[in-house]
Amino acid sequence: MYQVPPRLSITRTLLFMVVTLALCYFILFTWKRRRLYYCSLKLPGPFGLPLLGSAHMMRGGPADGYNVLVRVAQYAPVTRAWFGPFLFVVITRPEDMDILLSRYLDKSMFYGKYLTDTIRTALPSSPVSIWKERRRAINHTFNSATITSFVPIFVKHATRLADTTLTNMCGEKNIPQDLFPKIWKHALQASCEALGDVCPDLLETTDKYIAAAFRFEEILRRRFFRPHLNLDFFWKESSLRKEQLETGQIFEDFVQQVIDTKKTRFRNDDTFLKDRRFLNYLLDLNSDGKIKREGVLDESAFMFHAASETSSVTISTVLVMLGLHPHIQEKVYHEVSKFTTITIDEINQMDYLERVIKETLRIFPSVSFLLRKVDKEIKLDSYFIPAGCEILIPLPHLHRRPDLWPDPLKFDPDRFLPQEIEKRHRCAFIPFSVGPRNCPGSKYAMLSLKIFLATALRRFRVVKCVDYKTVEDLDLEFYIIGKAKKGYRVVLEERQ
């Protein structure tokens, strides 16, 4: 009579035990979340597979991720979408957004999940307990007086951009070049001087920082579209995590270089820390024991990145839009050419340029979505949002809703005339979010955008957009910051 070998018998027993334990864990996990599943069934939304959820909708990969946000949001004002075991409730009505963004301040667990290895407890990923103290401190560095003091800095770096990069793009061959990476370098240098209060010419690793930032976003994107890497076990053992830790170290080293440069420059003078520039203020708080060194490095690395990249993407997109709409470009030129210098008073008179910027941010918001965590059940009209889910607000859908924005892909800056703004809910347009946890640098961003664009458009004309003939042709890829799939290649001509 055949007998099962002892080793095979032990293997079968162990396998049976593992399967049984896994099944028990799944049953217990499902039972604890029964209310979540029950409430989700009452919400409309795309079909969800067991364990994988609606991940099949992302089969188009990162290049289609931006459009998925729009497709999911079209099911209903409140929609469900499962991403693996995580329930996302997609909110599309401005009235609901106003309530949620004003009252619920806990950021989604995904911010911490994706960003902790790089910027640890910076504003985007910090829990409310840390965020409140940090935000209160940082607000002091973005008051009107401080931001106004940045005008000469922005003018200086905008002029450098025009004198070097843009002038070189107007040679005899006039070869089209992608604007974005070139603009980013100048915007980063401007942020180092404005927020870090140090001359960027003294820094040696600016290019390395930008290269690391590009790689950091690519790593996050790859992780998002590889479901197994969202499980901590696989992520911690992956080569991508090692790369992300390396990019975080590059960010930290860059900020430390800024700090060391400041200390060398002001070796015997601590009074510079009393100047309420961003990094100065954090260093002052650190010396008083109110914020740890890690906090200074994290917040500075994030702010340098966010302040420069979002501005660079928007400047590039505005120039593409003006290339597609020559008559609007001439209106902007007529406005900015009236001024021989750029001061805060003149900037405040550039109303049409500001409307052009806002219309660009409407159609192509630099941030694709906002996320919040819900720890208690919420009722919105006839919908229940269950505790334990993630709230997702898709800005591409919101900013292109036909009922809020007739003919939504028509580029029309006059949508932002005062009388038109009054007709819409305040949350119909939220490129910088809204509520207590909005972007603290929105005024900084608008000031830098207007100065960089005014400086460029007074001297150059965008005569051609190489890859786009209409607004519809410009598709965005799924990054933290939405970027054009084909880049921002344009042909420039110097005005006589």
C-alpha positions in Angstrom: 0.0 0.0 0.0 1.4 3.5 -1.0 2.2 5.8 1.8 2.5 9.6 1.6 6.1 10.5 2.2 6.4 12.4 5.6 8.0 15.5 4.0 5.1 15.8 1.5 2.6 15.2 4.3 4.1 18.0 6.3 4.1 20.3 3.3 0.4 19.7 2.7 -0.4 20.3 6.3 1.5 23.6 6.3 -0.2 24.6 3.1 -3.6 23.8 4.5 -2.8 25.8 7.7 -1.6 28.8 5.6 -4.7 28.7 3.4 -7.0 28.4 6.4 -5.3 31.3 8.2 -5.6 33.5 5.1 -9.2 32.6 4.7 -9.9 33.4 8.4 -8.1 36.7 8.1 -10.1 37.6 4.9 -13.4 36.7 6.7 -12.5 38.8 9.8 -11.2 41.7 7.6 -14.4 41.7 5.6 -16.7 41.4 8.7 -15.0 44.4 10.4 -15.7 46.4 7.2 -19.2 45.2 6.6 -20.7 48.7 7.1 -18.2 50.1 4.5 -19.3 47.5 2.0 -23.0 47.9 2.7 -22.9 51.7 2.2 -20.7 51.4 -0.9 -23.4 49.2 -2.5 -25.8 52.1 -2.3 -23.5 54.4 -4.3 -23.3 54.4 -8.0 -20.0 53.7 -9.6 -17.9 51.5 -11.9 -17.8 47.7 -11.5 -15.3 46.5 -8.9 -13.5 43.2 -8.9 -12.8 41.3 -5.6 -9.5 42.5 -4.1 -8.6 44.5 -7.2 -11.6 46.8 -7.1 -11.9 49.1 -10.1 -8.2 48.9 -10.9 -9.1 47.5 -14.3 -10.1 51.0 -15.3 -6.4 52.0 -15.0 -5.3 49.5 -17.7 -4.4 52.4 -19.9 -1.6 53.1 -17.5 -0.2 56.5 -16.3 -0.9 58.1 -19.7 -4.6 57.6 -19.2 -4.8 58.2 -15.5 -5.9 61.8 -15.8 -8.8 60.9 -18.0 -9.9 58.1 -15.6 -10.7 60.7 -13.0 -13.1 62.4 -15.4 -14.7 59.2 -16.4 -15.3 58.0 -12.9 -16.8 61.3 -11.8 -19.5 61.2 -14.6 -21.5 58.4 -12.9 -23.2 60.7 -10.3 -22.7 63.7 -8.0 -21.4 61.1 -5.4 -19.6 58.1 -6.9 -17.8 55.1 -5.5 -14.6 53.5 -6.9 -12.6 50.7 -5.3 -8.8 50.7 -5.6 -7.9 47.3 -4.2 -9.3 47.2 -0.6 -9.6 51.0 -0.4 -13.0 52.7 -1.1 -12.8 56.1 -2.7 -15.9 58.3 -2.7 -15.7 60.7 -5.6 -17.4 64.1 -5.0 -18.3 66.4 -7.9 -20.6 69.1 -6.6 -19.1 72.4 -5.4 -21.6 72.6 -2.5 -20.4 69.2 -1.1 -16.8 70.1 -1.6 -17.3 73.2 0.4 -18.5 71.2 3.4 -15.9 68.4 3.2 -12.9 70.6 2.6 -13.8 73.1 5.3 -14.7 70.5 8.0 -12.6 67.4 7.4 -8.9 68.2 7.6 -7.4 64.8 7.8 -5.5 64.1 4.6 -5.9 60.7 2.9 -3.7 57.9 4.1 -2.3 57.8 0.6 -0.4 61.0 1.1 1.5 59.4 3.9 1.8 56.1 2.2 3.4 57.6 -0.9 5.3 60.6 0.5 6.6 59.4 3.9 9.8 57.9 2.4 10.7 61.3 0.9 9.3 64.3 2.8 8.1 62.5 5.9 5.9 64.9 7.9 5.7 67.9 5.5 2.4 69.7 5.1 0.8 67.5 2.4 1.2 64.3 4.5 1.2 65.4 8.1 -1.6 64.5 10.5 -3.8 67.4 11.8 -1.9 67.6 15.1 1.3 68.4 13.4 -0.2 70.3 10.5 -1.9 72.9 12.7 1.3 74.0 14.4 3.3 74.0 11.2 0.6 75.8 9.1 0.3 78.5 11.8 4.0 79.1 11.6 4.2 79.0 7.9 1.4 81.4 7.4 3.6 84.2 8.9 6.0 83.8 6.0 3.3 84.2 3.3 1.8 87.5 4.5 1.3 90.3 2.0 4.3 92.4 3.0 6.7 89.4 2.7 5.3 88.3 -0.6 5.5 91.9 -2.0 9.2 91.8 -1.1 9.7 89.0 -3.5 8.9 91.2 -6.6 12.6 92.2 -7.3 13.6 88.5 -6.9 11.0 87.3 -9.4 11.9 90.1 -11.8 15.6 89.2 -11.6 15.0 85.5 -12.4 12.3 86.2 -15.0 14.8 88.5 -16.8 17.5 85.8 -16.6 15.1 83.3 -18.2 14.4 85.8 -21.0 18.0 86.8 -21.5 19.3 83.3 -21.7 16.9 80.5 -22.3 14.2 82.2 -24.3 16.6 84.3 -26.4 18.5 81.2 -27.4 15.3 79.6 -28.5 14.9 82.4 -31.1 18.0 81.6 -33.2 18.1 81.4 -37.0 17.1 77.7 -37.0 14.4 78.4 -34.4 14.3 74.7 -33.4 11.3 74.0 -31.1 12.3 73.2 -27.5 10.3 72.0 -24.5 9.8 75.0 -22.2 9.1 73.2 -19.0 12.5 71.9 -17.8 14.2 75.1 -18.8 11.6 77.3 -16.9 11.8 75.0 -13.9 15.4 75.6 -13.3 14.9 79.4 -13.2 11.7 79.0 -11.0 13.7 76.8 -8.5 16.4 79.4 -8.3 13.8 82.1 -7.7 12.2 80.0 -4.9 15.7 79.4 -3.3 16.2 83.2 -3.2 12.7 84.2 -2.1 12.0 81.4 0.3 15.5 80.3 1.3 17.0 83.8 1.3 20.2 82.7 -0.4 21.7 83.5 -3.7 21.2 80.5 -6.0 24.4 81.2 -7.8 26.1 79.8 -4.7 24.4 76.5 -4.9 26.0 73.6 -6.8 23.3 70.9 -7.0 20.3 72.6 -8.6 20.4 70.4 -11.6 20.7 67.3 -9.4 17.7 68.4 -7.4 15.5 68.8 -10.5 16.7 65.4 -11.9 15.8 63.8 -8.5 12.4 65.5 -8.5 11.6 64.1 -12.0 12.6 60.6 -10.8 10.6 61.0 -7.6 7.4 61.6 -9.5 8.1 58.7 -11.9 8.6 56.4 -8.9 5.3 57.4 -7.3 3.5 57.0 -10.6 5.0 53.5 -11.2 4.0 52.4 -7.7 0.4 53.6 -8.1 -0.1 51.6 -11.2 1.5 48.4 -9.8 -1.1 47.2 -7.2 1.3 44.8 -5.4 3.6 47.7 -4.6 0.8 49.3 -2.6 1.2 46.4 -0.1 3.9 47.4 2.4 5.6 44.0 2.4 6.4 44.2 -1.4 7.1 47.9 -1.3 9.7 47.7 1.4 11.6 45.0 -0.5 11.4 46.8 -3.9 14.2 48.5 -5.7 11.9 51.5 -6.3 11.6 52.2 -2.6 15.4 52.3 -2.5 15.4 54.8 -5.3 12.7 56.9 -3.5 14.8 57.0 -0.3 17.7 58.2 -2.4 15.7 61.0 -4.0 14.6 62.0 -0.5 18.2 62.2 0.6 19.0 64.4 -2.4 16.2 66.8 -1.4 17.5 66.9 2.2 21.1 67.5 1.1 19.9 70.3 -1.2 18.1 72.1 1.7 21.1 71.5 4.0 23.3 73.1 1.3 21.0 76.1 1.3 21.3 76.3 5.1 25.1 75.8 5.1 25.4 78.6 2.5 23.4 80.9 4.7 25.5 80.1 7.8 28.7 80.7 5.9 27.4 84.0 4.6 26.2 85.2 8.0 28.8 83.4 10.1 28.9 86.1 12.8 25.4 87.5 12.4 22.3 85.8 13.6 20.0 88.7 12.9 19.2 87.4 9.4 17.1 84.7 11.1 14.7 87.4 12.2 13.8 88.2 8.7 10.4 86.4 8.2 11.5 84.7 5.0 10.3 81.0 4.9 13.5 79.2 5.7 14.7 81.9 8.1 11.6 81.6 10.1 11.8 77.8 10.3 15.4 78.0 11.4 14.4 80.6 14.1 11.7 78.2 15.4 14.3 75.4 15.3 16.7 77.4 17.4 13.9 78.0 19.9 13.1 74.3 20.1 9.6 74.7 18.5 10.3 72.6 15.4 12.8 69.8 14.9 15.6 69.7 12.3 13.7 67.1 10.4 10.7 69.4 10.2 12.8 72.2 8.8 14.3 70.0 6.1 11.0 68.4 5.2 9.0 71.6 4.9 11.7 73.3 3.0 12.2 70.5 0.5 8.5 70.3 -0.2 8.1 74.1 -0.5 11.0 74.5 -2.9 9.6 71.7 -5.0 6.0 72.8 -5.0 6.7 76.5 -5.5 8.9 75.9 -8.5 7.3 73.0 -10.3 3.7 74.0 -10.2 4.6 77.5 -11.4 6.8 76.1 -14.2 4.0 73.8 -15.5 1.5 76.7 -15.5 3.9 79.1 -17.2 4.6 76.5 -19.9 0.9 75.8 -20.3 -0.1 79.4 -20.6 2.5 80.0 -23.3 1.1 77.0 -25.2 -2.4 78.3 -24.9 -1.4 81.8 -26.1 0.3 80.1 -29.1 -3.0 78.5 -29.9 -4.9 81.8 -29.4 -2.9 84.6 -31.1 -5.7 87.2 -30.5 -5.6 86.6 -26.8 -1.8 86.7 -26.8 -1.9 90.1 -28.4 -4.3 91.4 -25.8 -1.9 90.2 -23.1 1.0 91.9 -24.9 -1.0 95.1 -25.2 -1.6 95.1 -21.4 1.9 94.2 -20.2 3.7 96.4 -22.8 2.2 99.5 -21.2 4.6 99.2 -18.3 8.3 100.0 -18.6 9.1 98.4 -15.2 7.4 95.8 -13.1 6.4 96.8 -9.6 3.7 95.6 -7.3 1.3 98.4 -8.4 1.8 97.5 -12.1 1.3 93.8 -11.4 -1.9 94.5 -9.7 -3.1 96.3 -12.8 -2.5 93.2 -15.1 -6.1 92.0 -14.8 -6.3 90.4 -18.2 -3.1 88.4 -17.7 -4.5 87.1 -14.4 -7.6 86.0 -16.1 -5.5 84.1 -18.7 -3.7 82.4 -15.9 -6.9 81.4 -14.2 -8.5 80.1 -17.4 -5.4 78.0 -18.0 -5.6 76.6 -14.4 -9.3 75.9 -15.0 -8.8 73.6 -18.0 -5.4 72.3 -16.9 -5.2 72.3 -13.1 -1.7 71.6 -12.0 -3.0 69.4 -9.2 -5.2 66.6 -10.5 -7.1 65.7 -7.4 -7.6 66.4 -3.7 -7.9 63.6 -1.1 -9.4 63.5 2.4 -9.9 60.8 5.0 -13.3 60.3 6.6 -13.4 58.9 10.1 -17.2 59.1 10.6 -20.3 58.7 8.5 -21.5 61.7 6.6 -24.9 62.4 5.0 -25.0 64.4 1.8 -28.6 64.8 0.6 -29.7 61.2 -0.2 -26.1 59.8 -0.1 -24.3 58.3 2.9 -20.5 58.5 2.9 -19.2 55.7 5.2 -16.5 56.0 7.8 -13.2 54.6 6.7 -13.4 55.7 3.1 -11.2 58.2 1.2 -12.8 61.3 -0.3 -11.5 62.1 -3.8 -12.2 65.4 -5.6 -11.3 65.3 -9.3 -10.4 68.8 -10.4 -10.3 68.1 -14.1 -14.0 67.0 -13.9 -15.0 69.9 -11.7 -13.3 72.6 -13.9 -14.9 71.2 -17.0 -18.5 70.6 -16.0 -20.7 72.0 -18.8 -23.3 73.2 -16.3 -20.7 75.4 -14.5 -18.5 76.2 -17.5 -20.5 76.3 -20.8 -18.4 75.0 -23.7 -15.8 73.9 -21.2 -12.8 73.4 -23.6 -13.2 76.9 -25.1 -10.3 79.1 -23.8 -12.1 82.2 -22.6 -10.4 84.4 -20.0 -13.5 86.5 -19.6 -15.0 83.7 -17.5 -13.1 85.3 -14.7 -14.5 88.8 -15.0 -15.9 89.8 -11.6 -19.6 89.7 -12.8 -19.0 86.1 -14.1 -17.3 84.9 -10.9 -20.3 86.1 -8.8 -22.6 83.7 -10.7 -20.6 80.6 -9.6 -20.2 78.8 -6.3 -16.8 79.6 -4.8 -15.8 75.9 -5.1 -16.5 75.7 -8.8 -12.8 76.8 -9.3 -10.3 75.5 -6.7 -6.9 75.1 -8.3 -5.3 75.8 -4.8 -7.9 73.9 -2.9 -10.2 75.7 -0.4 -10.8 75.7 3.4 -8.2 75.7 6.2 -6.0 73.1 4.5 -5.7 75.0 1.2 -2.4 75.9 -0.4 -0.5 78.4 1.7 1.4 79.7 -1.3 -1.4 80.7 -3.7 -0.5 84.4 -3.6 3.2 83.6 -4.0 2.3 81.5 -7.1 0.1 84.1 -8.7 2.7 86.8 -8.2 5.5 84.7 -9.7 3.3 83.6 -12.6 2.4 87.1 -13.5 6.0 88.4 -13.3 7.5 85.5 -15.3 4.9 85.7 -18.0 4.8 89.5 -18.3 8.6 89.6 -18.6 8.5 86.9 -21.3 5.6 88.2 -23.3 6.8 91.8 -23.5 9.9 90.5 -25.4 8.7 87.3 -27.2 5.8 86.1 -29.3 4.8 82.4 -29.3 4.4 81.8 -33.1 3.8 78.1 -33.1 2.9 75.2 -30.9 4.5 72.1 -32.4 2.4 69.3 -31.0 -1.0 70.9 -30.6 -3.5 72.6 -32.9 -6.4 72.9 -30.4 -7.0 72.8 -26.7 -8.4 69.3 -27.0 -5.0 68.0 -28.3 -3.3 68.8 -25.1 -3.7 65.7 -22.9 -2.2 65.5 -19.4 -0.4 62.6 -17.9 -1.0 61.3 -14.4 1.7 62.7 -12.0 1.4 64.5 -8.7 1.4 67.5 -11.0 -0.5 67.0 -14.3 1.9 67.4 -17.2 1.4 67.5 -21.0 2.0 64.1 -22.5 3.9 65.6 -25.5 5.6 68.3 -23.5 5.5 72.0 -24.2 7.4 72.6 -27.4 6.9 76.0 -29.0 8.5 78.3 -31.5 9.4 81.7 -30.2 10.0 85.0 -32.0 11.6 88.0 -30.5 9.5 91.2 -30.8 11.1 94.2 -32.4 
